[in-house]
């Protein structure tokens, strides 16, 4: 057996041809990601089994709470996370988007301090999207990324945002690469390829391999990432501690373990982010069996309601206590140049949201569109001035478990309009995702998988519990299917040649099944 054959033993790439596969899927790169998978996948699977066991306890009536066995971590006042590298110290505005060349160039050129390039919720993981995404990231790191249409040529400016990569979550596999006959972990695949191809180059350019970690549900899952980082740095002779990871607190369980998550990652940690949309979805999912935890229409679940306010403030307190950045949540609005009044009102709502975050002590915030960068920056500039952050702000807002679980919403209602919005958003997003686009503009918002998750999970929850609408009717399968048919007809008339039938069939499975699907992406992936 030749040396390349030996390196690839047990590794199969079964994806269709992709334009950049030869550059991305080199022998050494595949051998590296396979070594990570072989070292850590059994542990990953155990942690996923732990998720299922915890869910069974919640279904039996248990509520999330702070962990008694890690109280010593929370009570120790002395530990801190590693200090931030120079290009990750000022994070006042961060922009996000999928790893697609045109969108990456626009985001890197947007004037934001940080760009989170997304392999997760904003990317439909077709094999070509994934491979091209890794190629585009490598090109961006080397400042070579370009994109051309018939109307315009796109290229990177001299000054661009700091690049941070979000790999896919622990629950996802990459079906186009098999290691020893089993699908490779998508998390390890995305992280491993990025680290292998780009870590050395990033460090040589004065930056580093910076990451956003999604969907964590426990500090043990953070500890797994930390051990992956240590192994990867050792294997490629990259200085220990070069990696910096920001964790998205986008599950209700992670909110109860924020300090422990930072502690496990402390030599690689750079902050926490309030991933608000997935957080709402997580609360619905984890506490789905409880009729006392039903949320009203999505539009009424703002950052001002009790459980969201408590979560945001506790995140800031936790981060600043430990020397980490606290990053606020996403503003997903897309300016509509044809409706200036709509845009003006939405921008004012963005300002209000960002004032609340900066007033709470957040060091930065997220936007989804370049036109929102100046709006968010104006708000944070007013608070920060020349300071890179406000980590010296330490609000004394300790939140207890009851506050994190207080889902009361003044005047909260479930309405037919709310049901209809959830149906149409889910149909449009699923049709887009199945067509290869994971960041879809819907009703002047940039929707990704998180908002579609809220939509379908609320529909399931309201149906299962027979939640009474404000007109007196209990939510039912019949109400859902009638509205689904009406919305499907309307959408088909506007855009006939789209994957509406597939989207409707998938949404039916998600809403009408007796069992709650953990993630819609797991159900949708085989249908790509």
Residue pairs with C-beta under 8 A, 6 or more apart in sequence:
1 9
4 27
7 27
7 28
7 30
7 31
8 27
8 30
8 31
10 34
10 179
10 180
10 181
11 30
11 31
11 34
11 177
11 178
11 179
12 177
12 178
13 21
13 25
13 30
13 176
13 177
14 175
14 176
14 177
14 178
15 21
15 127
15 131
15 176
15 177
16 127
16 128
18 127
18 128
18 131
18 132
19 128
19 131
19 132
19 135
20 131
20 132
20 134
20 135
21 131
23 135
23 138
24 131
24 134
24 135
24 138
24 193
24 197
25 131
28 196
29 192
29 193
29 196
29 197
30 177
32 192
32 196
32 235
32 236
33 177
33 184
33 188
33 189
33 192
33 193
33 196
34 179
34 184
35 235
36 185
36 188
36 191
36 192
36 228
36 231
36 232
37 179
37 184
37 185
37 188
37 189
37 192
38 179
38 180
39 231
40 185
40 188
40 224
40 227
40 228
40 231
41 179
41 182
41 184
41 185
41 188
43 224
44 170
44 185
44 187
44 188
44 224
47 170
47 218
47 220
47 221
47 224
48 170
48 171
50 218
50 220
51 171
51 217
54 217
54 253
55 286
58 64
58 286
58 287
58 289
59 288
59 289
61 290
63 287
63 401
63 405
64 252
64 253
64 255
64 256
64 286
64 401
64 404
64 405
65 256
65 401
66 74
66 256
66 257
66 401
67 256
67 257
67 260
70 219
70 257
70 260
73 79
73 259
73 260
73 263
74 259
74 260
79 263
79 266
79 322
80 266
80 322
80 323
81 262
81 265
81 266
81 267
81 269
81 270
81 322
81 323
81 324
82 241
82 244
82 266
82 267
82 268
82 269
82 270
83 323
84 244
84 270
84 325
85 207
85 208
85 210
85 244
86 206
87 162
87 206
87 207
88 114
88 162
88 164
88 208
88 210
88 244
88 270
88 325
89 388
89 389
90 113
90 364
90 388
90 389
91 113
91 114
91 271
91 325
91 327
91 363
91 364
91 389
92 113
92 363
92 364
92 365
92 376
92 377
92 380
92 381
92 384
92 388
92 389
93 111
93 112
93 113
93 114
93 364
93 365
93 367
93 373
93 376
93 377
93 380
94 112
94 113
94 114
94 115
94 116
94 161
94 164
94 327
94 364
94 365
94 366
94 367
95 107
95 110
95 112
95 114
95 115
95 116
95 161
95 366
95 367
95 368
95 369
95 370
95 373
96 107
96 115
96 116
96 118
96 122
96 166
96 330
96 366
96 367
96 368
97 103
97 104
97 106
97 107
97 115
97 116
97 117
97 118
97 122
97 368
97 439
98 117
98 118
98 119
98 122
98 123
98 129
98 133
98 438
98 439
99 117
99 118
99 119
99 123
99 129
99 132
99 133
99 134
99 136
99 137
99 165
100 123
100 129
100 132
100 133
100 136
101 132
101 136
101 139
101 145
101 146
101 147
101 154
102 147
102 149
102 154
103 439
104 115
104 117
104 136
104 137
104 140
104 145
105 140
105 145
105 146
105 147
105 154
105 155
105 156
106 154
106 370
107 115
107 117
107 161
107 370
108 115
108 140
108 156
108 157
108 160
108 161
108 163
109 156
109 157
109 160
109 370
110 161
110 370
110 373
111 161
111 370
111 373
111 374
111 377
112 161
112 367
112 370
112 373
112 377
113 161
113 162
113 364
114 161
114 162
114 163
114 164
114 364
115 160
115 161
115 162
115 163
115 164
116 164
116 165
116 166
116 212
116 366
117 133
117 137
117 140
117 163
117 164
117 165
117 166
118 166
118 448
119 125
119 130
119 133
119 165
119 166
119 167
119 168
119 186
119 190
120 166
120 167
120 168
120 169
120 214
120 215
120 449
121 214
121 278
121 438
121 448
121 449
121 450
122 438
122 439
122 448
122 449
123 129
123 130
123 133
123 438
123 439
124 432
124 433
124 434
124 435
124 436
124 437
124 438
124 528
125 168
125 172
125 174
125 186
125 438
125 521
125 525
125 528
126 436
126 528
127 176
128 436
129 436
129 438
130 174
130 176
130 190
134 190
134 193
134 194
134 197
136 145
137 163
137 165
137 194
137 197
137 198
138 197
138 198
139 145
139 146
140 156
140 163
141 163
141 198
141 201
141 202
141 205
142 201
143 156
143 160
145 155
145 156
146 153
146 154
146 155
146 156
147 153
147 154
148 154
162 207
162 210
163 202
163 207
163 210
164 210
164 211
164 212
164 246
165 190
165 191
165 194
165 209
165 210
165 211
165 212
166 211
166 212
166 213
166 214
166 248
167 186
167 187
167 189
167 190
167 191
167 194
167 211
167 213
167 214
168 174
168 186
168 187
168 189
168 190
168 214
169 186
169 187
169 214
169 215
170 185
170 187
170 215
170 216
170 221
170 224
171 215
171 518
171 519
171 522
172 185
172 186
172 187
172 519
172 521
172 522
172 525
173 183
173 184
173 185
173 186
174 183
174 184
174 185
174 186
174 189
174 190
175 183
175 525
175 526
177 183
177 184
177 189
178 184
188 228
191 211
191 228
191 232
192 232
194 209
195 209
195 232
195 236
195 238
195 243
196 236
198 209
199 208
199 209
199 232
199 236
199 238
199 242
199 243
200 236
200 238
202 208
202 209
202 210
203 209
203 238
203 239
203 242
208 242
208 243
208 244
209 238
209 242
209 243
209 244
210 243
210 244
210 245
210 246
210 270
211 243
211 244
211 245
211 246
212 245
212 246
212 247
212 248
212 273
213 222
213 225
213 245
213 246
213 247
213 248
214 248
214 250
214 275
214 278
215 248
215 250
215 251
215 278
216 222
216 225
216 247
216 248
216 251
216 254
216 261
217 251
217 253
217 254
218 253
218 254
218 257
218 261
219 257
219 260
219 261
219 263
219 264
220 264
222 247
222 260
222 261
222 264
222 265
223 264
223 265
225 245
225 265
226 264
226 265
226 267
226 268
229 243
229 245
229 268
230 240
232 238
232 243
233 239
233 240
233 241
233 242
233 243
234 240
240 267
241 267
241 268
243 268
244 268
244 269
244 270
245 265
245 268
245 269
245 270
246 269
246 270
246 271
246 272
246 273
246 325
246 327
247 254
247 261
247 262
247 265
247 269
247 271
247 272
247 273
248 272
248 273
248 275
248 278
249 255
249 258
249 261
249 272
249 273
249 274
249 275
249 279
249 311
249 315
250 273
250 275
250 276
250 277
250 278
250 279
250 282
250 450
251 278
251 279
251 282
251 286
252 279
252 282
252 283
252 286
252 287
252 404
252 405
253 282
253 286
254 261
255 279
255 311
255 314
255 315
255 404
256 401
256 404
258 272
258 314
258 315
258 318
258 319
259 318
259 321
259 322
261 272
262 269
262 272
262 318
262 319
262 322
262 324
263 322
266 322
269 324
270 324
270 325
271 319
271 324
271 325
271 326
271 327
271 363
272 315
272 318
272 319
272 324
272 325
272 326
272 327
273 327
273 328
273 329
273 366
274 311
274 312
274 315
274 326
274 327
274 328
274 329
274 362
275 329
275 330
275 450
276 303
276 308
276 329
276 330
277 329
277 330
277 332
277 448
277 450
277 451
277 453
277 454
278 450
278 453
279 308
279 311
280 295
280 298
280 301
280 308
280 454
281 450
281 453
281 454
281 457
283 293
283 295
283 307
283 407
284 293
284 295
284 454
284 457
284 458
284 461
285 453
285 457
285 516
285 518
287 293
287 405
288 457
288 460
288 461
288 464
288 516
291 465
293 405
293 407
294 407
294 414
294 461
294 462
294 465
294 467
295 301
295 407
295 409
295 412
295 458
295 461
296 409
296 412
296 413
296 414
296 418
297 412
297 413
297 414
297 415
297 417
297 418
297 421
298 418
298 421
298 422
298 451
298 454
298 455
298 458
299 418
299 421
300 409
300 411
300 412
300 413
301 308
301 409
302 308
303 309
303 312
303 329
303 353
303 356
303 357
304 356
305 407
305 408
305 409
306 403
306 406
306 407
306 408
307 403
307 404
307 405
307 406
307 407
310 399
310 403
310 404
310 406
311 399
311 404
312 328
312 329
312 357
312 360
312 362
313 360
313 395
313 397
313 399
314 397
314 398
314 399
314 404
315 326
316 326
316 360
316 361
316 362
316 393
316 395
316 397
317 361
317 394
317 395
317 396
317 397
317 398
318 324
318 326
319 325
319 326
319 363
319 391
320 326
320 361
320 391
320 392
320 393
320 394
320 395
321 394
323 391
324 391
325 363
325 364
325 389
325 391
326 361
326 362
326 363
326 391
327 362
327 363
327 364
327 365
327 366
328 353
328 354
328 357
328 358
328 362
328 364
328 365
328 366
329 353
329 357
329 365
329 366
330 366
330 367
330 368
331 350
331 353
331 354
331 365
331 366
331 367
331 368
331 372
331 376
332 368
332 445
332 446
332 447
332 451
333 346
333 347
333 349
333 350
333 368
333 369
333 372
333 444
333 445
333 446
334 368
334 369
334 371
334 441
334 444
334 445
334 446
335 343
335 346
335 347
335 369
335 371
335 372
336 342
336 343
336 444
337 343
342 444
346 444
347 372
347 375
350 367
350 372
350 375
350 376
351 375
351 378
351 379
354 365
354 375
354 376
354 379
354 380
355 379
357 365
358 365
358 379
358 380
358 382
358 383
358 384
358 390
359 383
360 395
361 390
361 393
361 394
361 395
362 390
363 384
363 389
363 390
363 391
364 380
364 389
365 376
365 380
367 373
367 375
367 376
368 439
368 446
369 446
383 390
384 390
413 469
413 470
414 462
414 467
414 468
414 469
414 470
414 475
415 469
415 470
415 471
416 469
416 470
416 471
416 479
416 483
418 458
419 459
419 462
419 469
419 475
419 479
419 480
419 483
420 483
420 486
420 487
421 455
422 454
422 455
422 456
422 458
422 459
423 455
423 459
423 480
423 483
423 484
423 487
423 507
424 487
424 490
424 491
425 442
425 443
425 447
425 451
425 452
425 455
426 452
426 455
426 456
426 459
426 503
426 507
426 510
427 484
427 487
427 488
427 491
427 500
427 503
427 504
427 507
428 440
428 442
428 447
428 491
428 503
429 440
429 442
429 447
429 448
429 449
429 451
429 452
429 455
430 452
430 502
430 503
430 506
430 507
430 520
430 524
431 491
431 498
431 499
431 500
431 502
431 503
432 438
432 440
433 440
433 449
433 452
433 521
433 524
434 499
434 502
434 503
434 506
434 524
434 527
434 528
435 498
435 499
436 528
438 448
438 449
439 446
439 447
439 448
440 446
440 447
440 448
441 447
445 451
449 520
449 521
452 520
453 519
453 520
456 507
456 510
456 511
456 520
457 516
459 480
459 510
459 511
460 510
460 511
460 513
460 516
461 467
462 475
463 475
463 476
463 477
463 480
463 511
463 512
465 475
466 474
466 475
466 476
467 474
467 475
468 474
468 475
469 475
469 479
473 479
477 512
480 511
480 512
481 508
484 504
484 507
484 508
488 500
488 504
491 498
491 500
492 498
492 500
502 527
506 520
506 523
506 524
506 527
509 517
509 523
510 517
510 520
510 523
517 523
